[in-house]
Amino acid sequence: MAVLGNVRLRLFGLSDEEARFFKRGFCPGRPDVRERLEHIGLMFLRGYNSALRHSRWNAAVREIESIPLEFQGFAYEGASMAVAFWCATMPGQWHRFAEWCNGPAERHLYMAYIGAGWAAARLPWLRHGIEDRLEALDRLLGWLVLNGYGFHQGYFQRASENNPKLTHRGRRAFDEGLGRSLWFSECGDVDRIGSTIGALPARRHADLWSGVGLAATYAGVLPKADLIRLRSTAGIFAKDVSQGCAFAAKARERAGNITEYTEIACGIFCGTSAREAAAKTDRALAAERDSAAPDYLRWRERIANAVGEYREPYGRHSPVCS
């Protein structure tokens, strides 16, 4: 098994250089922000390569859970890419990806589905008819696979004009992921992000800003004043930033790794605590599951309506991130 794992690693492994901004051609930005975002990329690669190397999931999980809790979600995202990659290349094994999601990766379910989108981006046969596979995972959360697909394209190809063969709903989920990638490619630079989104068709702005809000909250990390400016720069799409922020809060709440920074971002974007933002996401999810025809975009809209109203930042006396 060790020999097979090493073969997989040689064939499909990714080097740490792939997470370096100079390799990707990203905006170098502030050194402290760049260092953090590169570290996040390295944690993703650590999870991915670990899952490739180990045939037994529990061995990969032990390695991932030796990582500081704040960064484990990124490692699970990477590991999920590797698991989805394996399940999609072995005949009759796709069902095992659901076993991974409902088992070892259950606490990081949002990140697991996003990781599968990375695999879809690299496997044409998995990408073909991808939307038909989503409901087999989860009728609502499964659409996060396309979020991961969009992030991959933005991160590796800078594909802001990418036009994948997806339905309208699929393209919107894809653009969410593309918006997340802007947080990395523009190194959290609020002005550059605003300019990049502004140059794209207006119909895409809401989804792109949703992705920015998710990344700004989950990956961070900017001073409080810059987060306030980000909300202002989003303008009429501030509620979409809030919705993305609530997604991030839920992902961290589920994993048990809410940080002080998560609280600050939720206070600014959602006007509430991280746990309350996560709870509003849950309530919106339950309401959508109870509807006659559950819809991912309508779930997002429910969240945006719940957290997107302007109010004074919650916890205004919280310490400023630096």
N, C-alpha and C positions, 0 to 999 in steps of 0.2 A: 504493500500500500504506500509506503514511504517513497519507493521508487516511482510509482505512478504519479504521486503528488509532485515530485520534483520534475517529472516530464511535463505535467500540466503547467507548472510554474515557468519552465523554460519556454514553452510554446505560447502561453497566454498571459504570463505575468507582466506587470507594469512597473517600471522603475520609478524611484522617487523623483527623478528629474521631471516626470510628467506633471508634477504638482508645482513646479517652479514657474514663477511669473515670466522669467526671461525666456523659458522654453515655449510658453503659451503666447508670448507677445502681448501680455496684459499691461495695462497702465500700472507703472510701478507704485504710484500713490505714496501715502505716508508709510514710512518703514514699519511702524508698529502694527498698522492694519495689514500690510502685506505679509508680515511675519506670521500673524495669526491665521490669515486665510491660507497661506502656504502650509501651515501646520495642520489645518483642517484637511487639506488635500492629502497630506501624508497619512493622517489617521484613516481616511477613506482607503488609501492604497494598502495600508497595513491590514485592514479587514479583508479587502479583496484578495490579496496574496495569501493570507492565512487560510481563507476558505478554499482557495485553489490547492494549497499544499496539503491540507488535511481532508482525507476522505470521510472521516467521522466528524460530524458537526460539533459534538461536544468539545473536541480538541480545539477547533477554531474559536468556539465561544469562550473557552478558558483564556485564550490569548487576548481576545477582544476585551474581556472583562478585567484584564490587568491594566487597561488604559484608564486614565482618570475619567470619572463618571461623566463630566461635562462633554467629553469628546466621543463617548462610546456610540452615540447615534450615528456619527459619520462612519465609524468602523463597521457598524451593522449595515449601513447603506452599501458600503463596498463589498462586504461579505454577501449581501443579497444579490448584488450583480453577479458574483461568481456562482452562487447557487442557481440563479435563474439561467445563467449561461450553461451550466452543466445539465439542468433539467430540460432545457430546450434543445440540446444537442444529442441527448440519449432518447431513442425511440420509446414512446409510451411513458415517459417519466415527468411530464409537465406537472402532473398532479402533486408531485413531491414539493414543488415550490410552495403550494398552499400549506403543506405540512410544516415546512420551515417557518412560514409566516405565523402559523397558529401554534408553533412550538417554541424553538429557541429565540426567534425574533419577535415574539408576540408583544413585548413591551415597547418595541421599536417598530411597530407595524407600519406607521406612516413612512418611515425611512426605508423599510424593506420594500414596499411597493415602488418607491422612487428608485431604489437600486435596480429593480427589475427593468426599469425604463432604460438604464444604461446598457443592459444586455440587449434589449430590443434594438437600440440604436446601432449595435454592431452585428446583429444577426438578421439578415434580410428575411429569412423564413419565419422568425419570431415576429418581426415587424409586420409581415403580410397578414392582414386580417386581425391586427392586434386588438382592435376595439371589440371584436367578438370574444376574445379571451378574457376580457376584463371582468365581465359579470360572473365568470366562474370563480374569480377571486373574491370580489365584493362589489355589489351593485353601485356603491358610492365610492368607497375608498380605493377601489381598483383603478379609478381614473387617475390616481397619482402616478401610475406607471407612465402615463404620457407626460406628466410633469417631469419625471426623470429623463425621458427621451428628449424633451426640449432643453433641459439643463445640459445634457451631454452635447447636443449639437452646438449650443452657445459656448460651452467651455472648450471644446476641442476644435470646432470649426468656425467660431464667431459667426454663426449662421443666422444673423438677424433677419435676413430675407428668405430664410428657408421656408419652403412651401410643401410640407409633407402631405402625402395622400391620406388625409383624415377627414372625417365629417366635421361639420361646424363645431360641434361640441368637443371633438377630439383636438381640433386646432386650438381651441381656447385653452384646454388643459396643457397642451404643448407650450403655448405662449407663457403660461404661468412659470413653467420650468425655465424658459428662455429668460424671463425676467429675473429669476433667481441667479442665473449665470452672470447677469450684468453686475451683480454685487461683487463678484470675483473679478471679472474682466475689467471693470472700472475701479477696482480696489476701494469700494465703498465711497467713492467721490460723488457727492450729492449732485453737483452741477453737471458732471459728465453723464451720470445716469439720466438726469432729466433731459439733457440734450439728445442723448441716444434714443430715448423713448419718443421724444418730440419729433424726431426725424422719420419715425415710422407711421404707418397709417393710423388714424385716430381710432378706428374700430378695434385695434389691438391694445390700446393703452391701458384699459382697465385690467386686463389679464397680466400684462407686463408689470404693472404697479403692484398687483397682488403678489407676484413672485418676489418683487423687491422687498415688500413688507415681511414676507416669510423669511427671506435670507437675512434681512437686517436684524430680525429678532432672534432667529435660531443660531446664526453664525456670528453676528456682530462683527466687531465691537467698535462703536463710535461714542464720542462724548455726547452727553445729553443734549447739548445745544445743537449738535449736528442732526440728531434724530428729530428734534423739533423742526429744524429747517427742512428735513426730508419730507415731513408731513405737509409743510407749507408748499414745497416744490411740487408735490403731487397734485395740488389744487383740488379740482373736482373729483379726483380719483383717490382722495385721502381715505375714503371708506374702503376702497379696495386694498390699500396698504393695511388698514385695520384688520380686514378679513385675513390677509396673509399672516399678519402678526398673531391673530387668534389661532390659526392653524399651527404656527410654530409653538405657541404656548401649550396647545393640546399635545403636540408631539413630545414636548419636554415633560409635561405633567404625567403623561402615560408612562414615560421612562423613568420618572422619579429623579430628573436632573434639572429642575428649574434652578436658575442662577439669579444672582442679584441683578445682573444685566437684563435677564428676561423680564424681571419685575419692572425695571426702568422703562424698557421698550413698550411693555404693555400699558404702563401708565400714560405714556405719551401718545401711543397710537390708538389705544382702546379706551383710555380713561378709567381703567380698572386694574385690579391685580391680575397676575398671570393665572392664578387658579380660577378666578371668575371668568376670565376670557376663555379658558379651557372649558369651563362648565357651560358657557353660552354656545360653544362649538358643539358640545355633546347634546344640548337641548335642541339645537337646530338639526343635528343628525337624527335624533329620535323622531322629530316631527317629520322629517323628509322620508325616513324609513316607513312611517305610518301612512304616507300618501299613496294614492292609487298607483302612481308610476314614478317611483323615486328617481330623481334627476340630480346629477352631480352639480351642475351649474346653479340649479335652484337651491341646493344645499348651501353653496357658496353665498348666494344672494341672501339667504336667511341669516347667515353669520354676519355678513356686511351690515344688514339692517339692525342686528342686535348690538354690534360693537362700533359701528361707524359714525355715530352721532358725535358732533364736536362737543367737547366739554373741557374744562380745565384739566391739565394733566394730573392724574391720580398720584398721590404721594409726592407732591411737588418739592418736599423737603428731603427727598431721597438723595443720597450722595451722588455726585456726578461721576460718570465713568471717565476714566482718563487713560 
